[in-house]
Amino acid sequence: MAPCWPPPPAQPSQETLLVQSAVPELAHTHTRPIHWVATATAVAGVVALSSMIQPGSAKAAQPADRKPKPAPAATAPGTTGVAFPLECGPVRAVVKQKATGDLDGDGSPETVAVVHCDAPMGTPPDGVYVLTRDARTERARVVATLVDPKDRLTVTDFTVRSGAVTATLLGYSTADVPSCCPDVTTPAKWQWNGRAFIRSTPAAAHSV
């Protein structure tokens, strides 16, 4: 009778081995090569994306940080070709003096011109006119008369400052006073009040 040996230990089945290799801890420890390839590809993609975004965002921010250029300052209207409202007969009108300034506070300067006829002799009276630029044609035009040549006045000490026009007016006490020798001196100041230019006498000034 053959001896009775103990039976050999049972070998694990193929199904048992597969189940053991599927345990989470083992699957994490023994990572397959395809997992490393995917991870490396993802990291490389993040680095490449960062290198593309950072310089681009800095460049894109530069134009936004720049301050807009200020608008060019408005130019005052010129006097060339302007039809001044004074009668000169056969002679032409001459601009004796002019100055510019924002008289109505709208941000655009006006031009104030002292004009008289180019008479060959004597002292022709002056006219003082305010010019502005026409919004449609861009041409200068007269919008106000501060001194009418019919008043027989000569304008001196003419200035435009702080939104006001100032001048010294030389005139005559009677019609018999010759035009060469005015005997009345009157300081004057004109300022826009929203509807018209108001004439006044400057402070500490007096007539002679």
ROPAKE-648243 format. One line per 4 residues: number of its first residue (from 1); their letters; for each residue x, y, z of C-alpha. Coordinates in Angstrom, 2 decimals, m for minus. Layout:
BEGIN
NUM	A	X Y Z | ...
***
This chain:
BEGIN
1	MAPC	0.00 0.00 0.00 | 1.46 3.34 m0.96 | 2.36 5.77 1.76 | m0.13 8.55 2.36
5	WPPP	1.69 11.82 1.71 | 0.03 15.05 2.54 | m1.45 16.68 m0.53 | 0.60 19.51 m2.13
9	PAQP	m0.54 23.08 m1.41 | m3.09 24.36 m3.81 | m1.78 26.79 m6.46 | m3.61 30.15 m6.80
13	SQET	m5.81 30.26 m9.79 | m5.34 32.76 m12.67 | m8.50 34.57 m11.55 | m7.07 35.13 m8.08
17	LLVQ	m3.85 36.66 m9.50 | m5.82 39.10 m11.58 | m7.88 40.21 m8.63 | m4.74 40.78 m6.52
21	SAVP	m3.06 42.95 m9.17 | m6.18 45.07 m9.33 | m5.89 46.17 m5.67 | m5.66 50.05 m5.65
25	ELAH	m2.42 50.27 m3.65 | m0.65 47.93 m6.02 | m1.98 49.56 m9.09 | m0.64 52.93 m7.82
29	THTR	2.76 51.41 m6.92 | 3.27 49.63 m10.19 | 2.29 52.38 m12.59 | 2.20 51.38 m16.20
33	PIHW	4.47 53.18 m18.73 | 1.52 54.77 m20.50 | 0.64 56.65 m17.28 | 4.08 58.32 m17.18
37	VATA	3.83 59.32 m20.82 | 0.45 61.01 m20.24 | 1.72 62.81 m17.14 | 4.86 64.09 m18.88
41	TAVA	2.78 65.29 m21.81 | 0.37 67.17 m19.52 | 3.22 68.88 m17.61 | 4.94 69.90 m20.83
45	GVVA	1.66 71.33 m22.09 | 1.20 73.43 m18.93 | 4.75 74.81 m19.15 | 4.35 75.65 m22.82
49	LSSM	0.99 77.33 m22.16 | 2.46 79.40 m19.31 | 5.35 80.59 m21.47 | 2.87 81.64 m24.14
53	IQPG	0.40 83.43 m21.86 | 2.69 85.43 m19.58 | 4.65 87.49 m22.18 | 1.52 87.89 m24.28
57	SAKA	m0.51 89.22 m21.37 | 2.24 91.70 m20.50 | 2.37 92.96 m24.06 | m1.40 93.20 m24.24
61	AQPA	m1.47 95.28 m21.05 | 0.95 97.88 m22.36 | m1.38 99.65 m24.82 | m4.15 99.73 m22.19
65	DRKP	m1.79 101.35 m19.67 | m0.83 104.14 m22.05 | m2.65 107.40 m21.48 | m4.60 108.71 m24.49
69	KPAP	m2.93 111.55 m26.29 | m4.49 114.92 m25.52 | m6.56 116.46 m28.27 | m4.79 119.19 m30.17
73	AATA	m5.56 122.67 m28.91 | m8.10 124.62 m30.93 | m6.65 127.40 m33.04 | m8.00 130.93 m32.95
77	PGTT	m9.59 132.25 m36.15 | m7.41 134.36 m38.41 | m8.23 137.76 m39.86 | m7.22 137.16 m43.48
81	GVAF	m10.15 137.48 m45.85 | m12.64 138.59 m43.18 | m15.19 141.18 m44.30 | m15.16 143.69 m41.44
85	PLEC	m18.27 145.89 m41.16 | m16.68 149.28 m41.87 | m16.87 151.53 m44.90 | m13.46 152.40 m46.32
89	GPVR	m14.41 153.61 m49.79 | m11.54 153.23 m52.25 | m9.02 152.16 m49.57 | m8.77 148.82 m47.84
93	AVVK	m9.28 147.85 m44.21 | m6.13 147.24 m42.18 | m5.84 145.12 m39.03 | m3.95 147.40 m36.68
97	QKAT	m3.70 144.93 m33.82 | m5.17 141.61 m32.73 | m5.19 139.27 m29.75 | m6.75 135.91 m28.91
101	GDLD	m8.42 134.37 m25.87 | m11.38 132.27 m24.76 | m13.99 134.95 m24.11 | m17.07 132.78 m23.60
105	GDGS	m15.48 129.88 m21.67 | m16.26 127.17 m24.22 | m12.63 126.06 m24.56 | m12.14 127.54 m28.04
109	PETV	m10.31 130.86 m28.42 | m11.78 133.89 m30.14 | m9.85 136.61 m31.95 | m10.32 140.30 m31.20
113	AVVH	m9.10 142.66 m33.91 | m8.55 146.43 m33.98 | m9.23 147.55 m37.55 | m9.28 150.88 m39.40
117	CDAP	m9.30 152.14 m42.95 | m5.93 152.63 m44.59 | m6.43 156.38 m45.08 | m3.56 158.28 m46.77
121	MGTP	m3.76 161.11 m44.23 | m5.25 161.99 m40.87 | m6.13 159.59 m38.07 | m8.81 157.14 m39.19
125	PDGV	m11.05 155.90 m36.36 | m10.69 152.34 m35.12 | m13.19 149.54 m34.89 | m12.87 146.60 m32.47
129	YVLT	m14.40 143.29 m33.59 | m14.74 139.82 m32.08 | m14.19 136.93 m34.49 | m15.06 133.27 m34.10
133	RDAR	m14.77 130.23 m36.34 | m17.92 129.11 m38.15 | m18.69 125.50 m37.18 | m19.90 124.59 m40.68
137	TERA	m17.44 126.38 m42.95 | m14.45 126.66 m40.56 | m14.08 130.26 m41.70 | m13.64 133.24 m39.40
141	RVVA	m16.54 135.66 m39.10 | m17.39 138.75 m37.06 | m19.83 138.04 m34.22 | m19.64 141.27 m32.20
145	TLVD	m18.57 144.91 m32.53 | m17.07 146.38 m29.38 | m16.08 149.74 m30.86 | m17.79 151.23 m33.91
149	PKDR	m15.63 153.42 m36.20 | m18.54 155.87 m36.31 | m17.71 156.84 m32.72 | m14.42 158.41 m33.90
153	LTVT	m12.26 156.61 m31.33 | m8.62 155.57 m31.43 | m7.79 152.36 m29.54 | m4.59 152.02 m27.51
157	DFTV	m3.35 149.74 m24.71 | m5.32 146.88 m26.23 | m5.18 143.48 m24.48 | m7.13 140.24 m24.14
161	RSGA	m6.59 138.58 m20.78 | m8.58 136.28 m18.44 | m11.62 136.27 m20.69 | m11.87 140.05 m20.94
165	VTAT	m10.94 142.69 m23.50 | m9.42 145.92 m22.21 | m8.32 149.07 m24.02 | m7.87 152.81 m23.68
169	LLGY	m10.12 154.83 m25.97 | m8.99 158.22 m27.23 | m11.85 160.44 m28.34 | m13.07 164.01 m28.73
173	STAD	m15.16 166.20 m26.51 | m16.81 167.97 m29.48 | m16.96 167.63 m33.24 | m14.78 170.71 m33.54
177	VPSC	m11.72 169.00 m32.05 | m9.37 168.05 m34.92 | m8.80 164.31 m35.49 | m5.11 164.75 m34.87
181	CPDV	m5.57 165.73 m31.27 | m8.06 163.65 m29.22 | m8.82 165.31 m25.88 | m10.73 162.54 m24.05
185	TTPA	m9.17 159.35 m22.65 | m11.50 156.57 m21.51 | m10.43 153.17 m20.13 | m12.81 150.38 m21.13
189	KWQW	m13.34 146.71 m20.43 | m15.62 144.23 m22.22 | m16.69 140.88 m20.84 | m19.17 138.24 m22.02
193	NGRA	m22.11 137.64 m19.65 | m23.66 134.73 m21.53 | m25.78 136.86 m23.86 | m23.72 139.90 m24.85
197	FIRS	m20.46 141.77 m24.22 | m20.92 144.22 m21.35 | m18.75 147.31 m21.26 | m17.45 148.64 m17.96
201	TPAA	m14.68 150.81 m16.57 | m11.73 148.82 m15.14 | m11.09 149.22 m11.42 | m8.76 152.09 m10.45
205	AHSV	m9.23 153.67 m13.87 | m10.61 157.09 m14.68 | m11.36 159.24 m17.69 | m9.41 162.36 m18.57
***
